[in-house]
Every structure is written in C-alpha cells, then in structure tokens.
Amino acid sequence: MNGINRQIRLAARPSGLPDDSCWSHTEEPIPSPGPGEILVKIRYLSVDPAMRGWMRDRPSYVPPVEVGAVMRALTVGDVVASNNEAFPVGSSVAGVQGVQEYALSDGTDVWAADTALAPLPAWLNTLGIAGLTAYCGLVEVGKPEAGETVLVSGAAGSVGVHVGQIAKILGCRVVGIAGGPAKCAYLDELGFDGAIDYKSENLYAAIGRECPDGVDVFFDNVGGETLDAALAHINLNARVVICGAISQYNTTDIEGPKNYLALLIQRARMEGFIYFDYSGQWPSMLEKLAAWSAEGRLGSRDDIVPGGVEMFPEALLRLFSGDNFGKLMIEVG
Ligand code: NAP
C-alpha cells in the first residue's frame, strides 16, 4: 500500500509533566505485510496514565519505551492487508500497536475486536483496558461481598466508573472520589451512593460522612494523600486495591502511605495488580462486561480527541489536569 505512516516517537525522557521536547513526529512509508503478517490501519489509540510510567527508564512490569522508539499505546483498528487467515481484510483488531497510523502484526500481539458486539471505541473502554482493569481489580483482588462499602478514587475516570457500577451490580454500597461538581454529578447519575469532590472538601471528613460504617474495599487510582485519607477509614479485614497512583506519576519524590499502620490495626490487606496478569480469564470477564453493558447496567463515556496522532502530546496532559471526562482516546484520521 502506498502512502505515509505518521508516528509519534519518544525523543527524550521527561522530568515532571511530559512537554513537547519529549516527542518527535516522524513519517515513514506504510509497510507491507510479509508472510503470516497483517497490516492494520489504526482507528483509535488509547491514552493512558500508565504511558507516563513507560517513559521512565526504570524496572517496571513492562520494559521502558526506548528513546527513539514509537510510543507504546493500546490501539484498535482495521485489517487492510492480510497474509494471515485468522485476520482477514475487513476484520477489526485490538492490540498494542503504538502511536502511529499503520502497524504490522504477525497475529500474536493482536486479538479480534468484534464490531458486531460493540463499536471499536468500546474495545478500549468497557470491553478493553477500562472494564477489564475494573473487573480484575475489584472482583479478583478486592473480593467485595454484597452489603459491603466500596470506596473508589479517580471515580469519574474510565476505570473508576466501571469499578463503581460493577460494585453496585454486586450489591455493594459505593462511594466515589472525583474532582469537581460535574464529575460528582455524573457519579450520582450512574447510581453511586455517595460522591466526594476532593477539590473542594476535606477528604478525611468527607469519607467519614459518606462511609459512616467504614470502608471494606478501597479501590485506589490516585495514591498520595487520597490513599492516606482512605486508610484512616478502613474496616476490620478491609482490602485496599492498588490499581494506580496518578497523583504520583510526574514526581520522583513519591509519597508513601503515612497511615499504613491502619493495615495492622484492622488486619487489612493492601495488594497491587496489573490487569493483563488475568488475561487467561478475560474471555469470561468480557462475557460478563458485554452482558451488563447490553442490559444498560454498565457504561462509560468515550472522550475522543479528533485530529490524529499529532494530538497525542497534548491529549496525554489532559489525564493529569483532569480535563478528560471518560475514556480518553484519539481518533486516528
Ligand atoms: P482516568 O481516571 O480516566 O483519567 C485520569 C484522572 O485522574 C483524571 O481525569 C483526574 O480526574 C484524575 N487525576 C489526575 N491527577 C490527579 C491528582 N493529582 N489527584 C487526584 N486525581 C487526579 O484514567 P484511567 O485510565 O481510568 O486510569 C485510572 C487509574 O488506573 C490510573 O492510576 C492508571 O494508572 C490505573 N490503571 C491501572 C491498571 C492496572 O492494570 N493496574 C490498568 C489501567 C489503568 P479528576 O478530574 O477526578 O481529578
């Protein structure tokens, strides 16, 4: 196929928020698939807080993105040329194909995104990283019981809204922490039992007010002071699920939990997880997520930035300012 493949590459590692100097915009000819390969035209790419971690040169759950490499990103797209029977031309796939317009795959690092079941953006949202992360962290790590109180931070974000809605489906009382009145009103609309605006309220007092019987499961997306405030309210045998710590991603001076002795006093458990450790269970999880979504019990807004891969540097920053409202992704032109 003739044409140009536009890409965003990591040009330098950031200190603090990643500015324009971290990125280079490159163009290459669209590659041709070799034997067994497919060529994917990327339609949407996922913008995720974890990308900030992938830019750091330090040991993590995946290797860092090398300086000069195309930035790693989850993607969904259409197969436009194929030498692989499993992925014919016209089918759609999800994968980790990077911030670019086209990518090759040998079929081992992509999976079918059935657009008869849900439109492509859903495969980055409820049927993708957002829904699966919420399910893995809440159900497999948090193990909530009906009647228990689940508190979630980053609650109006793509993972957070799924956590709250799944916890409601499981019969829990759910309280969310989010930034600003619009996001808190959204939590009310979704059926959360309580919403705390951390930007205008004292978190310690507000958690006490909204969780009068204490917190049985705390699903943390934020870390720092939010984690400390939640630890001050955990119940006996509580589960603290460490999903993320977005308040700490742009600093090297990471704030640890001052209130960790609450874990001792309450004989509680704090456990981190990465959603792809549960990939063997994704098919059965996806069945549940798709069914709840079809029943109208589970959903999340898509926050789609138009304008193609060039929008990536600016879009990434929206996660850290809280300007995204829903699952942030870029429509690749
Ligand atoms: P998101 O919540 O849709 O977007 C990020 C949100 O974080 C912002 O909208 C903002 O919401 C909030 N935020 C940003 N800076 C903050 C700060 N300093 N203090 C408090 N809140 C802040 O993002 P997401 O994709 O759903 O990810 C949520 C979390 O899940 C992240 O920590 C991410 O790393 C983690 N995650 C983990 C896994 C895993 O496998 N463990 C997988 C996916 C994602 P407000 O406007 O409410 O402040």
Residues whose N, C-alpha, C, O or C-beta is under 5 A from the ligand:
A	BS01	NAP	D48 P49 A50 I129 T133 G154 G157 S158 V159 G160 A178 G179 N221 V222 I242 C243 G244 A245 I246 S247 F273 I274 Y275 R318 L319 F320 G322 D323 N324 G326
